């Protein structure tokens, strides 16, 4: 069985879905790169409070950075799902739904933390939602395996890079996810023009 690796030009241009999912993916990837670089810089060069009330300006920056980071991940999965024309099957759809729900919860907690000026934890919901985003990306990547939009090697490392580059990022590890996002942008753009 051969897989057509090209994106349907009408879908990429947005003629069948209203707005261009390729442009949405590119914008999400650019935002993800910027947030990953900012996160790495914050983790490496600043002092933050691990729990309780915010004591450092970097606490606010670190927390605020999570909101656009979450939006980028959510928009990216939706855009890739549309570019794949829903061919990622049940696994891809499940990953998309789980990711969206987990990111909504994370954004709500991050927003509450910013407003209150302290780390807000609603029981185990933050770590569970963070783990859910990793599982969601893994499900989405598994569902996308046979579609052929992204190379399989990229799908294989996407969940791992999501773990080390976002919610569980330590030091400069978010730069790995940023590099992956840059590569994804190049691959998606080239396949759309092929």
Beta strands, then each sheet from edge to edge (+ up, - down):
end
